[in-house]
Amino acid sequence: MTYKPEEIIETIHMTEVEHLDIRTVTMGISLRDCSSPDPSQLIDNIKTKLLTLAKDHVKTVEQVSSEFGIPIANKRIAVTPISIIADGHSRETFVEVCKALDYCAKELGIDYLGGYSALVQKGMTKGDKNLIESIPEALAVTERICSSVNIASTKAGINMNAVAKMGHIIKELANNTEEAIGCCKLVVFANCVEDNPFIAGAFHGVTEPEVVINVGISGPGVVLAAVQKAGDCDLGALAEVIKRTAFKVTRMGEMVGRKVSERLGIEFGIIDLSLAPTPAEGDSVASILEAIGLERCGCHGTTAALMMLNDAVKKAA
């Protein structure tokens, strides 16, 4: 794949001025073959697999970032939902598994590890229940582990028992961690996807391959600049501008992801383009909506503008 000089300059401008970054290169790892009725064996199996498969992940991502001059903010791992892997074990064992995952993340230099998760949109097993009840302690005694619970889906409906339970879990987690920071590592989902590279909702779905590389990109500043540059035009033309911009950003993410995948000898999965904001000035979804034409984000028409923006981004990705 070759790139014209103007495309390279455009990419540099996106990264240096418009706050574009590869938010994460996430390695998804299946732990389905790690299950064991013996708690010690279960933990040993998990440690061995993670420390073996992901040993070069951080180093490789940093090398690619340096070579292409593209910032990659986070190196992450997502694993099979732990409620499945440790089903049948006690609440105490779930906490020990969470500690083992945290140990692996630190040893590997991973920023965050996602997958301390349960999928309960239709009902709970004993393993799901034990994992959920362990969350306030597990996230309080670990640093890099993120948790998620899917409590609803369009197909199954809403598990109201899970809704009620998660309300208490969130409150307990807030009380267990300084300034309620533990809640930043937990997401409660409806319609979760199985290949999400973004924290805190990342996990490696049961239909995913043994190991895979997924890329998450965030670029609200780039989209904002494109909308402002488009000037006065109708929504159809504006949608096309957003699509073209999103395509350019996605192509850059694919280039990085495929290079990491090639060097690690691991299958390349998906690119997820998000407009997740950062604290940087101009890196805001609200600013994009106001540039589209809203008097102020939150006024009448906000939902329609957001739907148009999301539709244009997803169609280009």
C-alpha angles and dihedrals in degrees: 000000000000129000130207118236091248090055091052091049090049091052092049089051090050093052099039102038109017098045096241114164141162094249094198147353102206125193111210114208128187114225095181092114092052097073117121135161088228111081094211092049091047091054093044091051092052094047094048094050097046096044091049102044098039100039094111099032100101095041093050095047091050091050092052091046091053095045095050096036090231118134115237107194102194142021110206145172128214121196137190110283104281093220086070097044095046098034110146094031128112128261089253092056090051089057090050090050089052090052090050091052090050090050090053092048091053094045091051095044091241116162096212137358118206130194106079081129148136131202107212105151091128104024146323132260121205088261092053090049094048093048093049092048090049095054098090091054098034096054091042094058097042133064110200104031121108126196136204137183123194108210103168144027137180090244100044100029125221123325098218092186088059091047091055093045095049091053089062093041092054092049092048092047090051090052092048097054133059111265087354089282091151089073089065087065096053130073127185110208144200115195096002118191123229099227102045110146094190125100137264092023100046119125135147108248123225091244092055124101124263093270130355142170117234125182128211120197129190123192118150090142091058093050091047091053091049092050092048091048091051090064122184109003139128123271093257092057091043091053089054090051090052092047093052091048093048090050092054091049092047092050090055090051091049091052091054095042094050092049092052090045092050094050094047093043090233129134116263114234127177143331116225114198112201132176092215107157129229129204090261115115112260093018094109136119089210089060090053092052091050090048088053088060112277115138088222133347108265096034125113110304096030094117092048092049091048091050091051091048093048092046093051093048095048094046091055097045 
